[in-house]
Amino acid sequence: MSILEPDLDRDVIVRHLQGDPGRGEQWAVFLGLDKRVELPNQQDAFVFARLLADLQQRRMWLGHGDDGALSQLDRGQVRGCSCC
């Protein structure tokens, strides 16, 4: 069995943004290197990422910490909108 590797130019990646304390918690969703949206909570970011991944027929990944490590998200586990 091969281990899946993210396609950093085309896959959907969700990252927790650290930084400006005045903005509060932020989650960014990227399609490749292009940031598509910033949202204030993780669940909304995951739902947006799932819809984007479905539309683009791409895999979803979650970015961990400053080291850039990614783990694959199972789109079947992401719930929260009226369509899924």
C-alpha positions as CSV (number, residue, x, y, z in Angstrom):
1,M,0.0,0.0,0.0
2,S,1.4,3.4,-0.9
3,I,1.2,6.4,1.3
4,L,-0.7,9.3,-0.3
5,E,1.2,12.6,-0.6
6,P,-0.4,16.0,-0.9
7,D,-0.3,17.8,-4.2
8,L,0.6,21.2,-2.8
9,D,-0.3,22.9,-6.2
10,R,-3.9,21.4,-6.5
11,D,-5.2,19.8,-3.3
12,V,-7.4,21.6,-0.7
13,I,-5.5,22.5,2.5
14,V,-7.0,23.8,5.8
15,R,-4.6,25.7,8.1
16,H,-5.0,27.3,11.5
17,L,-3.6,30.8,11.3
18,Q,-1.5,32.1,14.1
19,G,-0.8,35.8,14.4
20,D,-2.8,38.9,15.1
21,P,-4.5,38.5,18.5
22,G,-7.0,41.2,17.6
23,R,-8.6,39.1,14.9
24,G,-9.2,36.1,17.0
25,E,-8.9,32.5,15.8
26,Q,-8.9,32.1,12.0
27,W,-8.8,29.1,9.7
28,A,-7.7,29.5,6.1
29,V,-8.8,27.2,3.2
30,F,-6.4,27.0,0.3
31,L,-6.8,25.4,-3.2
32,G,-3.2,24.7,-3.9
33,L,-1.3,27.9,-3.1
34,D,-4.4,30.1,-3.6
35,K,-6.1,31.1,-0.3
36,R,-9.8,30.9,-0.9
37,V,-11.3,32.0,2.4
38,E,-10.5,32.7,6.1
39,L,-13.2,31.7,8.6
40,P,-13.4,32.1,12.4
41,N,-14.0,28.5,13.3
42,Q,-12.7,25.1,12.4
43,Q,-16.0,23.5,11.5
44,D,-17.0,26.1,9.0
45,A,-13.5,25.8,7.4
46,F,-13.9,22.1,7.1
47,V,-17.3,22.3,5.5
48,F,-16.1,24.9,3.0
49,A,-13.0,22.7,2.3
50,R,-15.2,19.7,1.7
51,L,-17.4,21.5,-0.7
52,L,-14.4,22.9,-2.5
53,A,-12.7,19.5,-2.6
54,D,-15.9,17.9,-4.0
55,L,-16.2,20.6,-6.7
56,Q,-12.5,20.3,-7.7
57,Q,-12.4,16.5,-7.2
58,R,-9.3,16.9,-5.0
59,R,-8.2,15.5,-1.6
60,M,-8.4,17.5,1.6
61,W,-5.5,18.0,4.0
62,L,-5.1,19.6,7.5
63,G,-1.9,21.6,8.1
64,H,-0.4,21.1,11.6
65,G,1.7,23.8,13.3
66,D,4.6,25.8,11.9
67,D,6.4,22.7,10.5
68,G,3.9,22.4,7.6
69,A,3.1,18.8,8.3
70,L,-0.1,17.7,6.6
71,S,-2.6,14.9,7.4
72,Q,-5.3,13.8,5.1
73,L,-8.9,14.7,6.1
74,D,-11.7,12.2,5.4
75,R,-14.4,14.1,3.6
76,G,-16.9,11.6,4.8
77,Q,-16.4,12.7,8.4
78,V,-17.0,16.4,7.6
79,R,-20.6,17.3,8.3
80,G,-22.5,20.5,8.9
81,C,-24.2,21.8,5.8
82,S,-27.6,21.0,4.5
83,C,-26.3,19.1,1.4
84,C,-24.1,16.5,3.2
